[in-house]
Amino acid sequence: MEITLGHTPDADDAFMFYGFASGAVKSDFTIKHVIQDIETLNRRAQRHELDVAAVSAHAYAYLQDYVILRGGGSFGLDYGPIVIARKDRNMKDLKNATVAIPGRMTSANLLLKLAAGDFKEVEMSFEAIPEAVLSGKVDAGLVIHEAQITFDKAKFAAVLELGPWWSSQTGGLPVPLGINVASARTMTRDQLKEFSGLFIKSIEYGLDNVDASIDYAMKYARGQPRETITKFVKMYVNDITRDMGPSGRKAIEKMFAMARERRIIDFDVKIDVV
């Protein structure tokens, strides 16, 4: 069976899929890799154009006939996206601020809405956000991916760290950021379970062969040194990535419950994990 598999050109996704890409994890599935940024994948999944896709956990609320795979989730452990501003701005809160966000359906954007309430959002590519903040185009920027650890601390201040904020609000649940979903339209329940198991094997292969997997992930390093990419991958490919388990599921459910309570979304979201 041929399936389309969408993932981002990010080092942590590449690391997780290395088992498949290297041929080390064999299966009856013929995988066609589709590599695009996370917000594009969110929208393509919303249109149900992919059999399997990495998406923002937030985007799952707007998908139909997809189930969540147990493996492959990106969860922060008391860390996550960060809002930065120029040091000379001395911002104390984001009320009435113009904030650059990396996509309306990103989990980072939903978490920021939960934490900060109303702000004026400007959507742009995540790579462009630090420069937009520095130039004064926006008051602040929501940074994700490796920018969380590489932003220039001589120029920028962290206005709000969403990882610690989330932990304080939820009793230490992991921060739900990215998940992988598979189509219940094009795959049977047995096929969904089979692929879910294979994906976990791919992740485990990466964790068991870190140096080779990092070598592969460096294709998506965006000019960052190996040390930075290794640090970033180890942050977001962790035990919960192998299998989100009860804590990962509870974190996703909690995020949607909070969004419902605060009327950011106006419907209940049913979580289906295989």
N, C-alpha and C positions, 0 to 999 in steps of 0.2 A: 504494500500500500504506500503510495506517495503522499507525503504531507508537506505543507508549507510551514516553516518554523521561523517566526519573526523574533529577532532579538536586536539589541542595541549595539552600536559600535563602541561599547564601553568595556573596560578591562575585566570587570567582574563577570559580566555576561559571557565574554569570550572564555574566561577561565572555566565557567560552569559547563560550557558546551564543548570543551576541548576533547572530552571522552568520545563524543560523536564525531567531531571534526577530524580527529586523529585516526579514526577507524578502530580504536581500541574497544569501544562498546558496539557490539554487533546486534542487529535486530532485523526483523522482517519489514521494518518501515524504511522507505527511501525518503531521505530528508532533503528538502530544498530550502537552503538557508536564505532568509530575507533580512537584510541588515539595514535598519533605519532608526532614527532617533525615537525616544520613548513617546513623545506626544503624537508623532505620526503613527506609531504602533497602536497607541490608545484609540486613535480615530479609525484606523483600519479594522481593529477588532470590533469597534462599535458598528461598523458596516459589515461585520462578519466576513472579512476577506481572507482570513488566515486560519489554518487548522490549529496551530499552536502559536502562542505569542507571549512574549514578555510584555507586561503592561503595568501601569501604576495600580497599586491597590485601590486607590480612589476610583479609577476608571471602571472597576468591576461593577460598581453600582449602576452603570449605564450600558452594560453588555447583556446580550440575550443568548441563551443556549450555550454558554461556556461554563466549564467547571474549573475550579482552582486545583492545580497540581500541588501535592504535598511538598515536593522539593522545588528548589530554585528561587525561593523567596528572598528578597533583600530586606533584612530587618536590622535596624540599629540597636545596639545594646547600650542605652543611655547616651547615644550620640545620634546625630542625624543632620538634616539640612540646617543651614545657618543664615540669618539675615545680617547682611553687612551694610555699613554706611561709611562715608568718608570720616576720618578721625576728626577733621575740623568742623563737622556738622554738630557734634555733641547731641545726637538724637537720644531722647529718653523713651519714647514710645512711637508707635506707628500710626497713631490716630491722625487721619487726614493726610498721611504721607503717600507719595507715589512710589510704588514698589514694583520693581521688575521681577516677573515670575517666569519660570521655565515651561509653563504650560498650564492651562486652566484645569485639566484633568489629572495633573500630577498629584501624588500624595502630599508632596511638600506644600503645594498650594492649599490643599484642604487643611492640613495641620496648621498652617499659618493663619487661616481664617478662624480655626478653632481657638488658637492662642491669642490672636490680636484683634479679632472682630473686623470691623470695616476698615478698608484702606482702598486707595485707588490703584488698580493693577494695570501693568503694562506687560503684555506677553511678548517674549523674545527668546531667541536661542540661548540656551544656558551658557554657552561660551562667551556670549556678548555681554553678559550681565555685569561682571566687574568693571569693564570699561565704561558702561553706561552710568554706573554709580560714580566712577572717578571723574567723568566729564561733566557731571551734574545734570545729565539728561533725566535721571530719576533720583529720588531722595535716598532710596535703599534698594538692595537687591537680595533675592532669595537664591542662595547658591547650593548646588547639589553636586553629585559625583565627586571627582577628586578635588574640585574647587573648595570643598569643605575643609581640606587640609593644606591647600596650596595658596589660598588668598594671601596677599601681601599685608602682614600685620603692621608694617610701618605706615601703610596708607589707609587701611580699613580697620574699623572696630566692629566687633560682633555685637549687634544690637539685641539679638534674640537667638538663643540656641534651642532649637526645637526638640532635640533629643532629651536633655534634662527636663525641659518643660513637660514633655509627654510622660516621662517617668514619674514626675511629681504628681501628675493628675491621675495616673492609672495604677499606682502602687507598684511600679517597676516593670510593667509589661514592655516587651520589645516594641520598637518603633516600626509600624508597618509602612513600607515604602514601595517595594516592587514585588510582583507575583508573576507566575506563569499560568496561563489558562489554556485549555484545550476544548475543541468544539464537540459538543454533544450532538450536533447535526451531522457531521461527517464521520464521526467515530462512535462505535458502539461502547457500551459501558465496559466491556471486557477489554477493548482496545485502549480506552482511556486509562484503565488500571495498568495495562501492560506498558504503555508509554510512560506513565508516571514512574513506574519501577525502573525503567531504563534510564530515565532522566536522573534519578537518584544515583544510579550506577555511574553516570557521566560525571556528576558532581564528586562522587567518592573517588573516581579515577583522578580527577584534578587534585584533590586533597592528598592523595597518595603519591602523586607525581608533581609536586609543587614547582620544581625548577622548570620542567618541560612545559607545564601549563602557563607559567609566567612568561616563558619565552613566546608562546603563542599569543598571550594576552598583550604583549608589548606591541603587537601590530596596531593596537588601539590605544596607545599611550598618549597620543596628542602632544608629543614632545616632552612628556614628563620622564624623569629618570626612573630606572628600574626600582630603586629603593622606594620611591613614592608610590609607584604602581603596586608593588608588593604590599606596602602598608594598607593601601586602599582596598585591595582584594581581600586581605585578611580581615578587614573591618566588616566587609559585606558578604563574604562567603564563610559562614560560621556554622555552628551546630544546627541552628534553626534553618539554615539554607538546605541542609541535608534533608530535614523533615521538620516542617513548621510545628507539628505536634499541637497539643492543647493551647500552649501559650501564644503561638503564632495566630491560630484561629481566633482566640479570645481577643487578641489585639486588633484584628481586622473588624471583628464584631463591635468592639468598643468604639473604634473610630467612627463607624457608621451610626452607632447609637448616639454618640455625642453630636454628630452632624444632624441627626434627626431632631434631637432635643433643641438644638439651636437654630432649627429651621433652615439649615443650609441645603439639606435635601428634604423632600416632603413625602417620602415613601420608605417602607421597610426594605432592607436588602437581605435576601436569603443567601446564606453562604453554603456552597456545595464543594466539598474537598474530596479528591480521590488520591 
